């Protein structure tokens, strides 16, 4: 009769424990990556809302549209060639109307296709 040593059983248990730990680690890393992406998106969206709100306040106070402004990755104004985001305001006032209307947008310029420029945030105001 053959007897199995306790060492092989311990080794098998250790291998299973390492595999389980590796699986849990992989899942945790994916969760941290997703959380980081959501945090970055929330930071950008918050900034875009504040930028549009600031442009809306300017339009309502000055009764004039601001020039397009380009921003870099750190939300600082920059040259159009270095832009990560672009804030624009367009006049959409119907003809003959006494109340002006403006459409303010923030576009993401970081994509591979600059012609696409996906809309990140938009705001319509009356002034």
N, C-alpha and C positions, 0 to 999 in steps of 0.2 A: 504494500500500500504506500502510495506517494503522499507526502505531506507538503502542502504549499506553505511557503514561508510567509511570515507576517510582513516581511519587508516589501514583497511585491504588492500586497494589499494596500499598504501604506503609500507606496509609490503611485498606485492607481488613484487613490483618494486625493493625493496631492495634485496629480495631473488634472483631475476633474475640477478641483478647486481653482486652479490656475485658469482653466478654460472659462469657468463661470465668472471669475474676476475680470478676465479680458473682455467678455461679452458685456458685462455691466459697464466697464470703462468706455467701450466704444459707444454705447448708448448715451452715457453721460457727456461725452465729448460732443456728440451731435446735438444734444440739448443745449449745451453752452454756446455752440456756434449759432443755433437758431435764435437764442436769446440775445446774442450780440447783434445779429442782423436786425432784429426787431427794435433793439435799442437805437441803433444807427438810423433806422427809418423814422423812429419817433422823434429823434433829435432834428432830423432834416425837416419833417413835417411841421414841427413846432417853429423852426426857423422860417419856413415858407409862410406860415400863417402870420407871423410877426412882420415879415417883410411886406406882405400884401396889405396888412392892416396899416403899416406905416405909409405905404404908397396911397392908400385910400384916404388917410388923414391929410396927406399933402394935397391930393386932388380936391378934397372938400374945402380946404382952407384957401388954396391958391386959385381954385377954379381953372386949373391947367393940368395937362397930363405931363408926368415926368418923362424924361428920356429913358430908353431902355438901359438897364444896369446889369452888368455881368459880375458874377461872384465866383471865387475860387472854392476849393474843397473846404476851406475853413471859414466860409461865409464872409470873406472880405472882398470888397470891390476890386476888380482886376480888368485887364485888357480882354477883348472878345476872344482872342486866340487861346487864352489860358482859362476860359470860363468852364466851370462845372455846372453852374445854373445861371439862368437868365430871367430877369424880371421885366415884364413889359406891360404897358397899359394902352388900351385901344379905346377910342371914342366910339360908342355905339348909340349915340343920341339919335332918336328918330327925328326926321326933318320936321321943322315947325314946332318942336316941343320946347317948352320953357324950362323943363327939368333935364339936366344933363345926365348921361349914363356912361359908365366906363366899365370895361372888362379888364381885370388885372390878372395876369398869369405868371406863374413861376414854372419854367421848363427845365428838365434835366438834360444837360448837354453832354453828359459823360458817356453816352452810348456809342457804339461802334459806327452807327449811321447818323451823322449830324443832321440829315434831312428829317429824320423821324422826330427828334426832340419831344419825347413823351411829356405830356402835361402832368406836373407834379401837384399843383394846387391852383385853383382859380377862384376869383371873387368878383361879383358884379355889384356895383354901387350906383346910387343916384346922388347927384350933387346939385 
